[in-house]
Amino acid sequence: MTINCVWEHNGNDTLLYAVDHVGAYTRGESLGIAMAKMPDEIASYCKWRRESVAGDMKVTIVEEKSSELNICDADSDVLFESETAPLSSKEYKRLKVLALRSARDFLTLYESVPDKSATAAPERKTFYGSVPRTADEMYEHTKNVNGYYFSEIGVDADNGGDIYDCRMRGFAALESKSDYLQNAVIYGSYGERWSLRKVLRRFIWHDRIHAKAMFRMAIKVFGAENVLNPFCF
């Protein structure tokens, strides 16, 4: 099985994205470290999607983006070449279902954490401020990109309610636009290029980043037997 990847990097710091497994990613201090992590990430991702996992995996770089962002903190602005093509209704529905499932599973994980104000993580600063440390902080941070992501492609959305409900409302607002499947490439904040395909990937990717952090923190504090793992990490 070949895992086609987009490599975004700043010097040696690497974010590696699996093109055909939307939202799957690895990070590393070098490309080699990130590539070595990818088979486990794909195995976890396929288990989450209830798909079979190939035995042998070969990681191939199909696109590269050099960045000035803080890649080590998962600051990303890459738009894949494959994210610029129009969507069919069938493909959009498939990706929408996946993005909503990701939101639902994130909510399930969050609700299973016994004490949402507990943490075992040290305080750390990144480009967007303090890193979320508690389940409450991780959940609010992850939920509250909803309005931002949709606004980057000209859709008026909000962050009210839970992560699943506000994402659902965002998709409803998107679908009220007659041309949304054209997947226009739009220059959003800070000159970053966005498309609907990118928004769909970013939701799943961002959920996975903070779901991994929340799950690891929670099992460290409460034990794996006391926390649900809907993402199959």
Backbone as JSON, one array per atom type, in Angstrom:
{
  "sequence": "MTINCVWEHNGNDTLLYAVDHVGAYTRGESLGIAMAKMPDEIASYCKWRRESVAGDMKVTIVEEKSSELNICDADSDVLFESETAPLSSKEYKRLKVLALRSARDFLTLYESVPDKSATAAPERKTFYGSVPRTADEMYEHTKNVNGYYFSEIGVDADNGGDIYDCRMRGFAALESKSDYLQNAVIYGSYGERWSLRKVLRRFIWHDRIHAKAMFRMAIKVFGAENVLNPFCF",
  "N": [[0.85, -1.19, 0.0], [0.66, 2.14, -0.95], [1.28, 5.2, 0.56], [0.45, 8.24, -0.25], [1.81, 11.4, 0.27], [1.71, 14.82, 1.4], [4.22, 17.08, 2.07], [4.87, 19.43, 4.4], [6.97, 21.93, 5.6], [9.34, 23.61, 7.76], [12.45, 24.37, 7.64], [13.86, 21.69, 9.22], [11.67, 20.85, 10.66], [8.6, 19.12, 10.42], [5.4, 18.61, 8.97], [3.39, 16.05, 7.91], [1.1, 14.95, 5.6], [-1.42, 12.63, 4.8], [-2.61, 12.15, 1.7], [-4.74, 10.62, 0.63], [-6.1, 9.81, 2.81], [-8.04, 11.53, 4.41], [-7.24, 14.07, 6.58], [-5.52, 12.56, 8.14], [-2.3, 12.55, 9.61], [1.17, 13.22, 10.42], [3.68, 14.45, 12.68], [7.05, 15.68, 13.01], [10.52, 16.09, 14.01], [12.05, 15.89, 11.84], [11.84, 14.97, 8.35], [12.25, 12.22, 8.07], [11.59, 11.19, 10.62], [8.86, 11.84, 10.77], [7.88, 10.37, 8.59], [8.37, 7.78, 9.47], [6.49, 7.51, 11.44], [4.12, 7.4, 10.08], [2.91, 4.87, 9.12], [1.72, 3.78, 11.51], [-0.08, 5.82, 12.09], [-1.8, 5.67, 9.87], [-2.81, 3.1, 10.24], [-4.25, 3.44, 12.63], [-6.07, 5.38, 11.76], [-7.48, 4.03, 9.72], [-8.65, 2.03, 11.26], [-10.33, 3.58, 12.82], [-12.08, 4.41, 10.81], [-13.22, 2.04, 10.24], [-12.1, 0.38, 8.31], [-10.16, -1.99, 6.4], [-6.72, -2.7, 7.12], [-3.73, -2.31, 5.39], [-0.92, -4.53, 5.14], [1.86, -3.97, 4.44], [3.29, -0.79, 4.09], [4.17, 1.94, 2.07], [5.62, 5.04, 2.16], [5.23, 7.88, 0.23], [6.34, 10.94, -1.07], [4.43, 13.33, -2.61], [4.04, 15.97, -2.96], [5.38, 19.14, -2.0], [5.76, 21.68, 0.45], [7.36, 24.5, 1.41], [7.6, 26.41, 4.31], [7.19, 29.4, 6.34], [6.02, 29.28, 8.73], [5.32, 28.24, 12.17], [5.87, 25.24, 12.16], [6.43, 23.24, 13.96], [4.58, 23.62, 15.94], [2.27, 22.84, 14.77], [1.29, 24.78, 13.06], [-0.12, 25.66, 10.11], [-0.44, 26.26, 6.58], [-0.8, 25.12, 4.14], [-2.21, 24.39, 0.95], [-3.32, 21.7, -0.75], [-2.55, 20.58, -4.06], [-4.43, 18.8, -4.99], [-6.65, 19.71, -3.7], [-7.91, 21.67, -5.09], [-9.68, 21.08, -7.08], [-13.06, 20.83, -8.42], [-15.84, 19.5, -6.49], [-17.75, 16.49, -6.55], [-21.21, 15.84, -5.87], [-21.51, 13.43, -4.52], [-18.92, 12.91, -3.48], [-18.59, 15.13, -1.83], [-20.63, 14.68, 0.08], [-19.65, 12.36, 1.26], [-17.25, 13.27, 2.47], [-18.28, 15.23, 4.14], [-19.84, 13.67, 5.9], [-17.74, 12.33, 7.16], [-16.38, 14.46, 8.41], [-18.34, 15.29, 10.19], [-18.68, 12.98, 11.69], [-16.2, 12.91, 12.9], [-16.39, 15.18, 14.53], [-18.48, 14.37, 16.23], [-17.27, 12.13, 17.46], [-15.18, 13.38, 18.74], [-16.59, 14.86, 20.63], [-17.69, 12.74, 22.09], [-15.35, 11.59, 23.19], [-14.46, 13.75, 24.76], [-16.62, 14.04, 26.58], [-16.33, 11.73, 28.01], [-14.18, 12.06, 29.7], [-13.3, 12.0, 33.03], [-12.75, 14.19, 34.85], [-12.89, 17.27, 33.73], [-11.36, 19.48, 34.13], [-8.91, 18.73, 34.94], [-5.34, 18.16, 34.53], [-2.25, 16.94, 33.15], [-0.3, 18.1, 31.84], [2.45, 20.28, 31.18], [2.63, 23.9, 31.28], [2.67, 25.66, 28.2], [3.66, 27.79, 25.53], [2.5, 28.82, 22.27], [2.23, 29.89, 18.8], [-0.43, 30.74, 18.8], [-1.0, 31.36, 21.4], [-1.36, 30.16, 24.8], [-0.94, 26.65, 25.06], [-3.72, 24.47, 24.98], [-4.56, 22.71, 27.94], [-6.23, 21.27, 29.66], [-9.1, 19.05, 29.45], [-11.41, 20.58, 29.06], [-10.3, 22.98, 28.03], [-9.06, 22.05, 25.68], [-11.26, 21.1, 24.29], [-12.87, 23.45, 23.95], [-11.12, 25.02, 22.43], [-10.86, 23.45, 20.09], [-13.51, 23.26, 19.16], [-14.01, 25.94, 18.65], [-12.83, 26.72, 16.25], [-14.65, 26.57, 14.3], [-16.3, 28.76, 13.26], [-14.23, 30.29, 12.2], [-12.93, 28.6, 10.22], [-15.05, 28.13, 8.37], [-15.61, 30.79, 7.68], [-13.42, 31.48, 6.17], [-13.94, 30.58, 3.63], [-16.01, 32.14, 2.91], [-18.41, 31.65, 4.28], [-20.94, 32.19, 6.59], [-20.73, 31.36, 9.82], [-21.0, 30.04, 13.19], [-19.87, 29.52, 16.63], [-21.51, 28.48, 18.52], [-23.24, 26.32, 20.9], [-22.68, 22.72, 20.94], [-19.75, 20.97, 19.62], [-20.5, 19.33, 17.5], [-23.07, 20.26, 16.77], [-22.61, 22.97, 16.02], [-20.95, 22.64, 13.85], [-22.62, 21.25, 12.12], [-24.53, 23.28, 11.61], [-22.88, 25.05, 10.27], [-22.33, 23.61, 7.91], [-24.91, 23.56, 6.85], [-25.29, 26.28, 6.3], [-23.3, 26.61, 4.37], [-24.31, 24.95, 2.32], [-26.44, 26.39, 1.46], [-25.52, 28.01, -0.46], [-25.4, 28.27, -3.9], [-23.26, 27.53, -5.52], [-21.39, 25.99, -4.16], [-20.14, 23.52, -4.56], [-18.34, 23.98, -6.55], [-15.95, 24.55, -5.43], [-14.24, 26.79, -5.13], [-11.08, 28.47, -5.04], [-10.0, 30.52, -2.52], [-8.61, 33.53, -1.3], [-7.96, 33.97, 1.94], [-7.71, 34.99, 5.35], [-4.65, 36.65, 6.13], [-3.6, 36.2, 3.63], [-3.73, 33.51, 3.07], [-4.49, 30.6, 1.17], [-7.59, 29.06, 0.59], [-9.99, 26.4, 0.27], [-13.08, 24.59, -0.18], [-12.55, 21.85, -0.02], [-10.16, 21.94, 1.44], [-11.07, 23.01, 3.87], [-12.69, 20.9, 4.77], [-10.74, 18.91, 5.14], [-9.15, 20.21, 7.07], [-10.83, 20.39, 9.31], [-11.06, 17.67, 10.13], [-8.37, 17.0, 10.49], [-7.58, 18.89, 12.49], [-9.28, 18.14, 14.57], [-8.17, 15.59, 15.07], [-5.58, 16.23, 15.98], [-6.06, 17.46, 18.5], [-7.68, 15.61, 19.74], [-5.93, 13.46, 20.05], [-4.13, 14.63, 21.86], [-5.85, 15.13, 24.03], [-6.71, 12.52, 24.68], [-4.3, 11.22, 25.38], [-3.48, 12.78, 27.57], [-5.65, 12.31, 29.29], [-5.63, 9.51, 29.76], [-3.27, 9.31, 31.07], [-3.81, 10.61, 33.45], [-6.2, 9.41, 34.41], [-6.24, 6.75, 33.61], [-6.46, 4.24, 31.06], [-8.7, 2.63, 31.08], [-10.75, 4.19, 31.96], [-11.48, 6.1, 30.13], [-13.03, 6.85, 27.06], [-12.22, 5.8, 23.71], [-12.86, 6.71, 20.9], [-11.53, 7.37, 18.53], [-9.68, 5.42, 18.09], [-6.94, 5.49, 18.8]],
  "CA": [[0.0, 0.0, 0.0], [1.41, 3.38, -1.04], [0.67, 6.34, 1.24], [0.86, 9.48, -0.89], [1.84, 12.42, 1.31], [2.16, 16.19, 1.21], [5.23, 17.43, 3.07], [4.97, 20.84, 4.74], [8.11, 21.98, 6.52], [10.1, 24.82, 8.01], [13.71, 23.76, 7.99], [13.68, 20.26, 9.41], [10.36, 20.56, 11.25], [7.77, 18.53, 9.37], [4.04, 18.1, 9.01], [3.2, 15.14, 6.79], [-0.33, 14.7, 5.45], [-1.77, 11.53, 3.9], [-3.55, 12.74, 0.76], [-5.9, 9.77, 0.39], [-6.72, 9.54, 4.11], [-8.26, 12.95, 4.69], [-7.07, 14.44, 7.98], [-4.44, 11.79, 8.76], [-1.08, 13.35, 9.57], [2.19, 13.02, 11.45], [4.64, 15.54, 12.88], [8.37, 15.2, 13.41], [11.64, 17.03, 13.93], [12.62, 15.73, 10.5], [10.98, 14.2, 7.45], [12.4, 10.79, 8.37], [10.82, 10.86, 11.82], [7.44, 11.91, 10.42], [7.57, 9.24, 7.71], [8.39, 6.55, 10.27], [5.26, 7.48, 12.23], [2.93, 7.36, 9.23], [2.16, 3.59, 9.11], [0.87, 3.67, 12.7], [-1.18, 6.78, 11.94], [-2.76, 5.13, 8.9], [-3.47, 1.95, 10.87], [-5.23, 4.01, 13.56], [-7.1, 6.07, 10.97], [-8.31, 3.01, 9.06], [-9.45, 1.38, 12.3], [-11.39, 4.55, 13.13], [-13.06, 4.39, 9.71], [-13.67, 0.65, 10.11], [-11.56, -0.12, 7.05], [-9.05, -2.92, 6.57], [-5.4, -2.06, 7.14], [-2.74, -3.04, 4.59], [0.23, -4.98, 5.91], [3.05, -3.19, 4.11], [2.98, 0.57, 3.66], [5.29, 2.71, 1.55], [5.31, 6.47, 2.2], [5.76, 8.58, -0.94], [6.08, 12.38, -1.08], [3.92, 13.73, -3.92], [3.99, 17.43, -3.02], [6.18, 19.74, -0.92], [5.5, 23.11, 0.72], [8.25, 25.12, 2.37], [6.79, 27.39, 5.04], [7.82, 30.22, 7.36], [5.2, 29.15, 9.94], [5.83, 27.39, 13.24], [5.42, 23.89, 11.85], [6.55, 22.41, 15.17], [3.36, 23.82, 16.73], [1.17, 22.49, 13.87], [0.8, 25.95, 12.33], [-0.11, 25.17, 8.73], [-1.24, 27.01, 5.61], [-0.7, 24.46, 2.84], [-3.36, 23.96, 0.16], [-2.87, 20.66, -1.66], [-3.0, 20.71, -5.44], [-5.65, 17.99, -5.13], [-7.76, 20.39, -3.03], [-8.36, 22.79, -5.92], [-10.64, 20.6, -8.09], [-14.46, 20.8, -7.97], [-16.33, 18.3, -5.83], [-19.05, 15.93, -6.92], [-22.13, 15.77, -4.74], [-21.23, 12.19, -3.79], [-17.69, 13.06, -2.71], [-18.86, 16.09, -0.76], [-21.42, 14.03, 1.14], [-18.77, 11.42, 1.96], [-16.34, 14.02, 3.31], [-19.09, 15.87, 5.17], [-20.14, 12.64, 6.9], [-16.52, 12.07, 7.91], [-16.11, 15.61, 9.27], [-19.33, 15.27, 11.26], [-18.35, 11.86, 12.56], [-15.04, 13.34, 13.68], [-16.9, 16.08, 15.58], [-19.24, 13.56, 17.18], [-16.35, 11.31, 18.23], [-14.45, 14.29, 19.63], [-17.5, 15.15, 21.73], [-17.77, 11.52, 22.89], [-14.11, 11.51, 23.95], [-14.47, 14.83, 25.76], [-17.62, 13.76, 27.61], [-15.9, 10.58, 28.81], [-13.1, 12.43, 30.62], [-13.95, 12.13, 34.34], [-12.6, 15.54, 35.38], [-12.5, 18.04, 32.56], [-10.46, 20.56, 34.51], [-7.63, 18.15, 35.34], [-4.31, 18.1, 33.5], [-0.92, 16.45, 33.51], [0.6, 18.72, 30.86], [3.05, 21.54, 31.62], [2.21, 25.07, 30.52], [3.53, 25.9, 27.04], [3.15, 28.82, 24.63], [2.7, 28.64, 20.84], [1.88, 31.06, 18.0], [-1.79, 31.19, 19.08], [-1.15, 31.56, 22.84], [-1.08, 29.0, 25.63], [-1.45, 25.37, 24.58], [-4.77, 23.93, 25.84], [-4.0, 21.68, 28.8], [-7.3, 20.47, 30.24], [-10.1, 18.61, 28.47], [-12.26, 21.74, 28.77], [-9.57, 23.91, 27.16], [-8.89, 21.41, 24.37], [-12.57, 21.04, 23.63], [-13.27, 24.79, 23.51], [-10.22, 25.43, 21.33], [-11.18, 22.68, 18.88], [-14.84, 23.68, 18.72], [-14.09, 27.35, 18.27], [-12.33, 27.03, 14.91], [-15.76, 26.39, 13.36], [-16.61, 30.0, 12.56], [-13.04, 30.71, 11.44], [-12.74, 27.79, 9.02], [-16.1, 28.41, 7.39], [-15.52, 32.17, 7.2], [-12.34, 31.59, 5.18], [-14.5, 30.33, 2.29], [-17.15, 33.02, 2.73], [-19.63, 31.1, 4.88], [-21.21, 32.77, 7.91], [-20.97, 30.3, 10.79], [-20.73, 30.45, 14.58], [-19.3, 28.5, 17.5], [-22.45, 28.21, 19.59], [-23.65, 24.93, 21.1], [-21.56, 21.79, 21.01], [-18.9, 20.92, 18.42], [-21.26, 18.69, 16.42], [-24.17, 21.12, 16.35], [-22.16, 24.17, 15.3], [-20.43, 22.19, 12.56], [-23.81, 20.97, 11.31], [-25.08, 24.55, 11.16], [-21.96, 25.59, 9.27], [-22.57, 22.92, 6.64], [-26.21, 24.02, 6.34], [-25.06, 27.61, 5.7], [-22.53, 26.36, 3.15], [-25.16, 24.33, 1.3], [-27.4, 27.38, 0.96], [-24.86, 28.68, -1.59], [-25.66, 27.43, -5.08], [-22.04, 27.14, -6.22], [-20.38, 25.54, -3.2], [-19.4, 22.36, -5.05], [-17.29, 24.43, -7.46], [-14.7, 24.47, -4.67], [-13.39, 27.93, -5.5], [-9.93, 28.78, -4.19], [-10.22, 31.87, -1.99], [-7.57, 34.07, -0.43], [-8.57, 34.34, 3.2], [-6.89, 35.76, 6.28], [-3.19, 36.61, 6.01], [-3.24, 35.77, 2.29], [-3.75, 32.05, 2.97], [-5.44, 30.07, 0.2], [-8.54, 28.09, 1.14], [-11.04, 25.84, -0.57], [-13.96, 23.73, 0.6], [-11.82, 20.61, 0.26], [-9.2, 22.21, 2.52], [-11.84, 23.15, 5.1], [-13.08, 19.56, 5.2], [-9.54, 18.26, 5.69], [-8.68, 20.89, 8.26], [-11.67, 19.99, 10.44], [-10.7, 16.32, 10.58], [-6.98, 17.11, 10.96], [-7.56, 19.64, 13.74], [-9.89, 17.25, 15.57], [-7.22, 14.52, 15.42], [-4.5, 16.8, 16.78], [-6.45, 17.71, 19.88], [-8.19, 14.36, 20.3], [-4.75, 12.72, 20.5], [-3.61, 15.27, 23.07], [-6.8, 14.92, 25.11], [-6.71, 11.12, 25.08], [-3.05, 10.92, 26.06], [-3.53, 13.42, 28.87], [-6.67, 11.69, 30.12], [-5.24, 8.18, 30.24], [-2.18, 9.51, 32.03], [-4.4, 11.04, 34.72], [-7.3, 8.58, 34.88], [-6.1, 5.36, 33.18], [-7.14, 3.97, 29.79], [-9.98, 1.96, 31.32], [-11.74, 5.18, 32.39], [-11.66, 7.09, 29.07], [-13.39, 6.26, 25.78], [-11.25, 6.04, 22.63], [-13.57, 6.52, 19.63], [-10.64, 7.57, 17.39], [-8.82, 4.23, 17.95], [-5.52, 5.82, 18.92]],
  "C": [[0.89, 1.24, 0.0], [0.63, 4.5, -0.36], [1.23, 7.61, 0.61], [0.74, 10.63, 0.1], [2.26, 13.78, 0.77], [3.05, 16.55, 2.39], [5.27, 18.95, 3.24], [6.06, 20.98, 5.8], [8.67, 23.39, 6.65], [11.46, 24.37, 8.51], [13.5, 22.26, 8.09], [12.31, 19.9, 9.98], [9.37, 20.18, 10.17], [6.34, 18.28, 9.83], [3.85, 17.28, 7.74], [1.73, 14.75, 6.75], [-0.56, 13.56, 4.45], [-2.9, 12.0, 2.98], [-4.84, 11.94, 0.66], [-6.59, 9.33, 1.68], [-6.94, 10.9, 4.76], [-8.21, 13.24, 6.18], [-5.98, 13.68, 8.69], [-3.13, 12.56, 8.57], [-0.07, 12.8, 10.58], [3.03, 14.29, 11.54], [5.98, 14.94, 13.28], [9.41, 16.29, 13.31], [12.38, 16.92, 12.62], [11.63, 14.95, 9.65], [11.06, 12.71, 7.79], [11.59, 10.36, 9.57], [9.32, 10.84, 11.51], [7.03, 10.74, 9.53], [7.49, 7.94, 8.49], [7.11, 6.4, 11.09], [4.02, 7.19, 11.38], [2.22, 6.0, 9.2], [1.26, 3.41, 10.32], [-0.32, 4.62, 12.63], [-2.23, 6.24, 10.97], [-3.5, 3.93, 9.48], [-4.55, 2.43, 11.83], [-6.4, 4.64, 12.8], [-8.04, 5.06, 10.3], [-9.19, 2.27, 10.08], [-10.6, 2.28, 12.71], [-12.48, 4.52, 12.07], [-13.62, 2.99, 9.45], [-13.31, 0.08, 8.74], [-10.42, -1.09, 7.34], [-7.72, -2.17, 6.45], [-4.42, -2.93, 6.35], [-1.54, -3.4, 5.45], [1.45, -4.12, 5.69], [2.65, -1.82, 3.58], [4.25, 1.27, 3.21], [4.87, 4.17, 1.49], [6.0, 7.17, 1.04], [5.37, 10.05, -0.86], [5.65, 12.79, -2.49], [3.87, 15.25, -4.07], [4.75, 17.98, -1.82], [5.85, 21.21, -0.79], [6.47, 23.59, 1.78], [7.52, 26.3, 3.0], [7.66, 28.2, 5.99], [7.06, 30.13, 8.68], [5.87, 28.25, 10.96], [5.29, 25.97, 13.08], [5.46, 22.99, 13.09], [5.34, 22.53, 16.08], [2.1, 23.52, 15.9], [0.51, 23.72, 13.28], [0.98, 25.64, 10.84], [-0.89, 26.12, 7.83], [-1.27, 26.35, 4.23], [-2.08, 24.18, 2.25], [-2.84, 22.93, -0.83], [-3.34, 20.97, -3.09], [-4.3, 19.94, -5.66], [-6.86, 18.63, -4.47], [-8.31, 21.57, -3.83], [-9.4, 22.37, -6.96], [-12.06, 20.65, -7.54], [-14.81, 19.47, -7.32], [-17.6, 17.8, -6.5], [-19.92, 15.92, -5.67], [-21.84, 14.55, -3.88], [-19.99, 12.33, -2.93], [-17.89, 14.04, -1.56], [-19.61, 15.44, 0.38], [-20.55, 13.06, 1.95], [-17.85, 12.16, 2.92], [-17.08, 14.75, 4.43], [-19.43, 14.87, 6.28], [-18.92, 12.37, 7.78], [-16.2, 13.22, 8.87], [-17.1, 15.67, 10.43], [-19.09, 14.11, 12.23], [-17.17, 12.22, 13.46], [-15.48, 14.25, 14.82], [-17.65, 15.3, 16.65], [-18.31, 12.73, 18.06], [-15.51, 12.17, 19.17], [-15.3, 14.61, 20.85], [-17.62, 13.94, 22.66], [-16.53, 11.36, 23.77], [-14.12, 12.52, 25.09], [-15.42, 14.5, 26.91], [-17.21, 12.59, 28.5], [-14.81, 10.91, 29.82], [-13.71, 12.72, 31.99], [-13.89, 13.54, 34.94], [-12.04, 16.42, 34.27], [-11.62, 19.24, 32.86], [-9.09, 20.06, 34.94], [-6.63, 18.19, 34.19], [-3.04, 17.49, 34.06], [0.12, 17.11, 32.63], [1.18, 20.02, 31.41], [2.56, 22.7, 30.75], [3.21, 25.32, 29.39], [2.86, 26.92, 26.13], [3.42, 28.44, 23.18], [2.31, 29.93, 20.13], [0.5, 31.59, 18.34], [-2.04, 31.42, 20.57], [-0.8, 30.3, 23.6], [-1.69, 27.75, 25.02], [-2.57, 24.9, 25.51], [-4.26, 22.73, 26.64], [-5.05, 20.77, 29.4], [-8.25, 20.01, 29.14], [-11.01, 19.76, 28.08], [-11.57, 22.68, 27.79], [-9.38, 23.33, 25.76], [-10.19, 21.39, 23.59], [-12.98, 22.42, 23.1], [-12.41, 25.26, 22.35], [-10.61, 24.73, 20.02], [-12.53, 23.09, 18.32], [-14.81, 25.06, 18.08], [-13.33, 27.71, 17.0], [-13.46, 26.99, 13.88], [-16.05, 27.65, 12.55], [-15.46, 30.47, 11.69], [-12.88, 29.92, 10.15], [-13.79, 28.11, 7.97], [-15.99, 29.82, 6.83], [-14.45, 32.33, 6.13], [-12.8, 31.25, 3.78], [-15.84, 31.07, 2.13], [-18.47, 32.52, 3.28], [-19.77, 31.66, 6.29], [-21.6, 31.66, 8.87], [-20.58, 30.79, 12.17], [-20.17, 29.28, 15.36], [-20.24, 28.11, 18.64], [-22.83, 26.73, 19.69], [-22.44, 24.01, 21.18], [-20.86, 21.69, 19.65], [-19.64, 20.3, 17.23], [-22.33, 19.63, 15.88], [-23.69, 22.33, 15.56], [-21.56, 23.8, 13.95], [-21.58, 21.87, 11.6], [-24.41, 22.27, 10.77], [-24.18, 25.19, 10.1], [-22.16, 24.94, 7.91], [-23.9, 23.34, 6.02], [-26.06, 25.38, 5.67], [-24.28, 27.48, 4.4], [-23.44, 25.88, 2.03], [-26.25, 25.26, 0.79], [-26.83, 28.17, -0.22], [-24.94, 27.76, -2.81], [-24.4, 26.88, -5.72], [-21.0, 26.49, -5.32], [-19.57, 24.35, -3.69], [-18.33, 22.73, -6.08], [-15.93, 24.49, -6.77], [-13.72, 25.58, -5.05], [-12.25, 28.1, -4.52], [-10.02, 30.26, -3.82], [-9.03, 32.28, -1.15], [-8.24, 34.6, 0.82], [-7.62, 35.17, 4.05], [-5.4, 35.55, 6.02], [-2.72, 36.1, 4.64], [-3.22, 34.27, 2.1], [-4.82, 31.6, 1.98], [-6.29, 28.96, 0.83], [-9.45, 27.58, 0.04], [-11.94, 24.99, 0.32], [-13.26, 22.41, 0.94], [-10.84, 20.81, 1.43], [-9.93, 22.34, 3.85], [-12.24, 21.79, 5.64], [-11.89, 18.81, 5.79], [-9.13, 18.89, 7.01], [-9.53, 20.54, 9.49], [-11.22, 18.65, 11.0], [-9.29, 16.32, 11.16], [-6.91, 17.78, 12.32], [-8.19, 18.83, 14.87], [-8.88, 16.2, 16.03], [-6.08, 15.06, 16.28], [-4.9, 16.87, 18.25], [-7.11, 16.5, 20.53], [-7.02, 13.51, 20.81], [-4.22, 13.3, 21.81], [-4.54, 15.02, 24.26], [-6.76, 13.48, 25.62], [-5.44, 10.77, 25.86], [-3.01, 11.54, 27.45], [-4.48, 12.68, 29.8], [-6.26, 10.31, 30.63], [-4.07, 8.26, 31.21], [-2.74, 9.84, 33.42], [-5.36, 10.0, 35.28], [-7.17, 7.1, 34.53], [-6.96, 5.09, 31.96], [-8.51, 3.36, 30.0], [-11.1, 2.93, 31.68], [-12.04, 6.24, 31.33], [-12.03, 6.36, 27.78], [-12.38, 6.66, 24.71], [-11.91, 5.84, 21.27], [-12.69, 6.68, 18.41], [-9.68, 6.39, 17.19], [-7.35, 4.55, 17.97], [-4.78, 4.67, 19.6]]
}
